[in-house]
Amino acid sequence: MNDREDRTDEAEASGAPATADAPEETDAKLAELEDRWLRSVAELDNVRKRIARDTERLRAEERDRVAAEWLPIVDNLELALGHAAGQEGDARAIADGVRAVRDQALAVLSRLGYARHDETGVPFDPVHHEAVATVERDDVAPGTVVQVVRPGYGDDLRQLRPAIVVVAKKAE
């Protein structure tokens, strides 16, 4: 018996595979395992990126939902201020308190990324405005916002609601 046969017999007896006569097979197996490992690492990286994107999307959606829940409260505060306008004494002090609360709510919405849009004199933009009426006006160009019925909040990327406006039209 030669030395090579002795090693093969010893390997078979110990349960270990005989690899002395198949280095090409070992190299192929190693290359396959390395390829599988690299693919697994890439897949793990893709999963991490997908989770980060999904987390940010869910965070933005939740921020939108919570901020939208605040809008009726802000609207009601503004209605209260409108009813209290021109009042004297205690009513004026209450109105000042309501105004402070409204301003604080608007600041929170702004910090969350939902700036208030209640501009008049700007061209009507269907992305940012919802027209509820038109009025004949000679002093402004047709298609100009002349009154804001309800302000809009947000920007081009994340808009909670468009501003509800009255738009000028050409006098007939």
Residue frames as qw, qx, qy, qz and C-alpha x, y, z in Angstrom:
[[0.000, 0.890, 0.455, 0.000, 0.00, 0.00, 0.00],
 [0.436, 0.363, -0.032, 0.823, 1.33, 3.43, -0.82],
 [0.155, -0.189, -0.413, 0.877, 1.19, 6.65, 1.16],
 [0.324, -0.058, -0.238, -0.914, -1.74, 8.09, -0.82],
 [0.605, -0.269, -0.682, -0.312, -3.93, 5.03, -0.23],
 [0.425, -0.250, -0.677, 0.546, -3.11, 5.16, 3.49],
 [0.058, 0.100, 0.193, -0.974, -4.36, 8.76, 3.73],
 [0.500, -0.131, -0.443, -0.733, -7.56, 7.91, 1.86],
 [0.601, -0.272, -0.751, 0.013, -8.22, 4.92, 4.13],
 [0.285, -0.215, -0.544, 0.759, -7.55, 7.04, 7.23],
 [0.228, 0.009, -0.042, -0.973, -9.89, 9.79, 5.99],
 [0.591, -0.206, -0.586, -0.515, -12.64, 7.26, 5.26],
 [0.550, -0.261, -0.736, 0.296, -12.21, 5.69, 8.67],
 [0.169, -0.223, -0.419, 0.864, -12.42, 9.05, 10.45],
 [0.213, 0.732, 0.627, -0.162, -15.50, 10.14, 8.49],
 [0.003, -0.724, 0.143, 0.675, -13.71, 13.06, 6.85],
 [0.760, 0.630, 0.120, -0.105, -13.99, 13.41, 3.08],
 [0.720, -0.144, 0.352, 0.581, -10.96, 12.56, 1.02],
 [0.281, 0.936, 0.101, -0.188, -9.91, 15.82, -0.61],
 [0.449, -0.560, 0.488, 0.496, -6.30, 15.19, -1.43],
 [0.409, 0.080, 0.730, 0.542, -7.11, 14.06, -4.94],
 [0.177, 0.714, 0.598, 0.320, -9.72, 16.74, -5.81],
 [0.261, -0.365, -0.165, 0.878, -8.33, 20.28, -5.34],
 [0.087, -0.174, -0.455, -0.869, -10.41, 21.54, -8.28],
 [0.412, -0.552, -0.690, -0.223, -13.57, 20.30, -6.54],
 [0.442, -0.542, -0.426, 0.574, -12.54, 22.06, -3.32],
 [0.158, -0.148, 0.130, 0.967, -11.82, 25.30, -5.18],
 [0.230, -0.353, -0.599, -0.681, -15.21, 25.12, -6.90],
 [0.467, -0.606, -0.639, 0.079, -16.98, 24.48, -3.60],
 [0.379, -0.426, -0.231, 0.788, -15.09, 27.38, -2.00],
 [0.018, 0.049, 0.329, 0.943, -16.00, 29.69, -4.89],
 [0.347, -0.495, -0.672, -0.427, -19.66, 28.65, -4.60],
 [0.475, -0.606, -0.529, 0.357, -19.70, 29.31, -0.85],
 [0.273, -0.279, -0.028, 0.920, -17.98, 32.68, -1.31],
 [0.121, -0.248, -0.503, -0.819, -20.54, 33.62, -4.00],
 [0.434, -0.593, -0.661, -0.149, -23.43, 32.60, -1.71],
 [0.445, -0.507, -0.367, 0.640, -21.88, 34.61, 1.13],
 [0.139, -0.091, 0.174, 0.971, -21.50, 37.72, -1.05],
 [0.268, -0.403, -0.606, -0.631, -25.11, 37.40, -2.27],
 [0.482, -0.605, -0.613, 0.158, -26.31, 37.05, 1.33],
 [0.346, -0.379, -0.178, 0.839, -24.40, 40.15, 2.39],
 [0.035, -0.097, -0.371, -0.923, -25.87, 42.11, -0.55],
 [0.384, -0.512, -0.677, -0.363, -29.38, 40.88, 0.25],
 [0.460, -0.559, -0.502, 0.474, -28.94, 41.89, 3.89],
 [0.197, -0.213, 0.039, 0.956, -27.83, 45.36, 2.79],
 [0.200, -0.281, -0.551, -0.760, -30.90, 45.62, 0.51],
 [0.449, -0.581, -0.679, -0.016, -33.19, 44.59, 3.37],
 [0.377, -0.454, -0.319, 0.742, -31.65, 47.24, 5.64],
 [0.033, -0.044, 0.255, 0.965, -32.16, 49.92, 2.98],
 [0.321, -0.407, -0.673, -0.527, -35.76, 48.82, 2.35],
 [0.452, -0.588, -0.611, 0.279, -36.54, 48.88, 6.07],
 [0.260, -0.334, -0.123, 0.898, -35.03, 52.38, 6.38],
 [0.129, -0.132, -0.441, -0.879, -37.17, 53.62, 3.43],
 [0.423, -0.491, -0.713, -0.269, -40.31, 51.97, 4.80],
 [0.421, -0.503, -0.509, 0.557, -39.68, 53.38, 8.26],
 [0.107, -0.204, 0.044, 0.972, -39.27, 56.91, 6.89],
 [0.263, -0.264, -0.594, -0.713, -42.40, 56.54, 4.75],
 [0.466, -0.541, -0.700, 0.013, -44.43, 55.30, 7.71],
 [0.340, -0.412, -0.334, 0.777, -43.08, 58.11, 9.89],
 [0.038, 0.035, -0.252, -0.966, -44.12, 60.71, 7.27],
 [0.371, -0.387, -0.691, -0.485, -47.57, 59.14, 6.87],
 [0.456, -0.550, -0.627, 0.311, -48.12, 59.19, 10.63],
 [0.215, -0.295, -0.120, 0.923, -46.93, 62.80, 10.83],
 [0.181, -0.172, -0.479, -0.841, -49.42, 63.68, 8.06],
 [0.440, -0.487, -0.730, -0.192, -52.25, 61.93, 9.89],
 [0.411, -0.518, -0.488, 0.569, -51.55, 63.61, 13.22],
 [0.110, -0.185, 0.072, 0.974, -51.11, 67.06, 11.67],
 [0.253, -0.297, -0.605, -0.694, -54.36, 66.65, 9.70],
 [0.423, -0.555, -0.706, 0.119, -56.15, 65.92, 12.98],
 [0.294, -0.411, -0.276, 0.817, -55.06, 69.35, 14.25],
 [0.074, 0.196, 0.401, 0.892, -56.55, 71.31, 11.35],
 [0.314, -0.658, -0.581, -0.361, -60.18, 71.34, 12.60],
 [0.510, -0.624, -0.361, 0.469, -58.95, 72.60, 15.97],
 [0.305, -0.183, 0.142, 0.924, -57.06, 75.45, 14.32],
 [0.082, -0.412, -0.562, -0.713, -60.12, 76.23, 12.17],
 [0.423, -0.711, -0.559, -0.055, -62.34, 76.41, 15.25],
 [0.463, -0.491, -0.181, 0.716, -59.87, 78.65, 17.06],
 [0.156, 0.037, 0.324, 0.932, -59.96, 81.01, 14.09],
 [0.253, -0.584, -0.616, -0.464, -63.77, 80.96, 14.10],
 [0.482, -0.680, -0.445, 0.328, -63.74, 81.85, 17.80],
 [0.359, -0.307, 0.042, 0.880, -61.38, 84.73, 17.06],
 [0.004, 0.304, 0.517, 0.801, -63.66, 85.93, 14.28],
 [0.377, -0.686, -0.587, -0.206, -66.67, 85.97, 16.62],
 [0.525, -0.637, -0.287, 0.487, -64.71, 87.77, 19.33],
 [0.402, 0.219, 0.173, 0.872, -63.41, 90.50, 17.00],
 [0.112, -0.535, -0.166, -0.820, -64.40, 93.96, 18.17],
 [0.641, -0.619, -0.452, -0.032, -65.35, 92.84, 21.68],
 [0.002, 0.727, -0.353, 0.589, -64.28, 94.82, 24.72],
 [0.578, -0.561, 0.397, -0.439, -63.22, 93.93, 28.27],
 [0.654, -0.279, 0.696, -0.099, -63.17, 90.26, 29.29],
 [0.844, 0.457, 0.273, -0.059, -64.13, 89.06, 25.82],
 [0.415, 0.840, -0.345, 0.063, -61.05, 90.79, 24.42],
 [0.303, -0.613, 0.715, -0.144, -58.81, 89.06, 26.99],
 [0.805, 0.060, 0.579, -0.113, -60.33, 85.69, 26.10],
 [0.723, 0.690, 0.029, -0.022, -59.80, 86.42, 22.41],
 [0.119, 0.822, -0.552, 0.078, -56.17, 87.25, 23.10],
 [0.554, -0.353, 0.742, -0.135, -55.78, 83.90, 24.89],
 [0.833, 0.364, 0.408, -0.087, -57.42, 82.03, 22.03],
 [0.504, 0.833, -0.228, -0.009, -55.16, 83.86, 19.56],
 [0.171, -0.693, 0.697, -0.076, -52.09, 82.77, 21.53],
 [0.715, -0.055, 0.690, -0.097, -53.24, 79.13, 21.48],
 [0.752, 0.628, 0.187, -0.074, -53.94, 79.36, 17.73],
 [0.273, 0.859, -0.433, 0.008, -50.50, 80.85, 17.08],
 [0.418, -0.485, 0.764, -0.082, -48.90, 78.06, 19.09],
 [0.795, 0.232, 0.554, -0.088, -50.80, 75.40, 17.08],
 [0.615, 0.786, -0.049, -0.038, -49.72, 77.05, 13.81],
 [0.023, -0.785, 0.619, -0.027, -46.11, 77.06, 15.00],
 [0.639, -0.200, 0.739, -0.065, -46.31, 73.32, 15.75],
 [0.783, 0.515, 0.344, -0.054, -47.73, 72.62, 12.29],
 [0.378, 0.880, -0.286, -0.017, -45.00, 74.73, 10.72],
 [0.272, -0.628, 0.728, -0.038, -42.26, 72.89, 12.64],
 [0.734, 0.059, 0.674, -0.060, -43.75, 69.59, 11.43],
 [0.280, -0.098, 0.670, 0.680, -43.32, 70.84, 7.86],
 [0.130, 0.633, 0.723, 0.245, -46.83, 72.11, 7.11],
 [0.120, -0.156, -0.062, 0.978, -46.56, 75.84, 6.57],
 [0.285, 0.663, 0.571, -0.391, -49.80, 77.82, 6.39],
 [0.204, 0.099, 0.509, 0.830, -50.83, 79.23, 3.00],
 [0.106, 0.751, 0.607, -0.235, -53.43, 81.99, 3.07],
 [0.227, -0.292, 0.250, 0.895, -52.01, 84.42, 0.53],
 [0.446, 0.767, 0.429, -0.170, -54.25, 86.65, -1.55],
 [0.203, 0.880, -0.248, -0.351, -53.15, 88.39, -4.73],
 [0.289, -0.382, 0.822, 0.309, -51.37, 85.28, -6.02],
 [0.518, 0.197, -0.571, -0.605, -52.31, 83.42, -9.20],
 [0.873, -0.117, 0.245, -0.404, -54.73, 80.52, -8.72],
 [0.220, 0.431, -0.871, -0.085, -52.85, 77.21, -8.68],
 [0.839, -0.166, -0.258, -0.450, -55.01, 74.06, -8.70],
 [0.672, 0.098, -0.658, 0.324, -52.25, 72.15, -6.90],
 [0.254, -0.015, -0.563, 0.786, -52.40, 74.51, -3.90],
 [0.319, 0.095, 0.207, -0.920, -55.89, 75.99, -4.17],
 [0.083, 0.419, 0.897, 0.117, -59.47, 74.79, -4.38],
 [0.146, -0.096, -0.124, -0.977, -61.77, 77.42, -5.86],
 [0.084, 0.437, 0.848, -0.287, -65.25, 77.60, -4.35],
 [0.243, 0.857, 0.399, -0.217, -66.39, 80.80, -6.04],
 [0.456, 0.203, 0.244, 0.831, -65.46, 83.46, -8.55],
 [0.001, -0.826, -0.343, 0.446, -66.14, 87.19, -8.37],
 [0.497, 0.711, 0.210, 0.450, -65.99, 89.85, -11.03],
 [0.442, -0.748, 0.002, 0.495, -63.14, 92.21, -10.27],
 [0.522, 0.825, 0.015, 0.215, -61.60, 94.95, -12.40],
 [0.199, -0.909, 0.355, -0.091, -58.79, 95.82, -9.97],
 [0.499, -0.446, 0.733, 0.119, -56.95, 92.45, -10.28],
 [0.305, 0.332, -0.749, -0.485, -56.07, 90.11, -13.13],
 [0.885, -0.057, -0.133, -0.443, -58.46, 87.24, -13.86],
 [0.877, 0.070, -0.453, 0.144, -57.39, 84.04, -12.11],
 [0.181, 0.439, -0.542, 0.693, -56.03, 85.85, -9.05],
 [0.454, -0.438, -0.736, 0.246, -56.91, 84.68, -5.55],
 [0.091, -0.584, -0.013, -0.806, -58.89, 87.51, -3.93],
 [0.596, -0.506, 0.282, -0.557, -60.12, 85.80, -0.75],
 [0.329, 0.174, -0.917, 0.144, -59.05, 82.79, 1.30],
 [0.712, -0.414, -0.204, -0.529, -62.04, 81.03, 2.83],
 [0.880, -0.447, 0.161, 0.010, -59.95, 78.35, 4.54],
 [0.030, 0.797, -0.585, -0.147, -56.14, 78.32, 4.56],
 [0.928, 0.226, -0.295, -0.001, -54.10, 75.47, 3.13],
 [0.530, -0.706, 0.470, -0.003, -51.24, 73.69, 4.85],
 [0.862, -0.043, 0.429, 0.266, -48.15, 71.98, 3.49],
 [0.005, -0.649, 0.468, 0.600, -45.88, 72.26, 0.50],
 [0.593, 0.420, -0.487, -0.485, -45.47, 70.68, -2.92],
 [0.351, 0.223, -0.909, 0.031, -44.30, 67.33, -1.54],
 [0.236, -0.325, -0.863, 0.308, -46.52, 67.00, 1.54],
 [0.253, -0.251, -0.083, -0.930, -49.76, 68.93, 1.45],
 [0.140, 0.201, 0.845, -0.475, -52.35, 68.36, 4.16],
 [0.320, 0.702, 0.631, -0.086, -55.04, 70.29, 2.36],
 [0.320, 0.373, 0.288, 0.822, -55.27, 72.96, -0.34],
 [0.047, 0.265, 0.300, -0.915, -56.42, 76.47, 0.45],
 [0.204, 0.648, 0.726, 0.107, -60.10, 77.07, -0.29],
 [0.188, -0.309, 0.075, 0.929, -60.27, 80.35, -2.18],
 [0.422, 0.792, 0.381, -0.222, -62.36, 82.80, -4.15],
 [0.524, -0.048, 0.446, 0.724, -60.88, 83.69, -7.54],
 [0.212, 0.620, 0.005, -0.756, -61.28, 86.86, -9.62],
 [0.536, 0.372, 0.665, 0.362, -62.77, 86.68, -13.08],
 [0.148, 0.076, 0.293, 0.942, -63.02, 89.27, -15.82],
 [0.293, 0.455, 0.441, -0.716, -65.95, 91.65, -15.44],
 [0.318, 0.356, 0.774, 0.415, -68.53, 91.16, -18.16]]
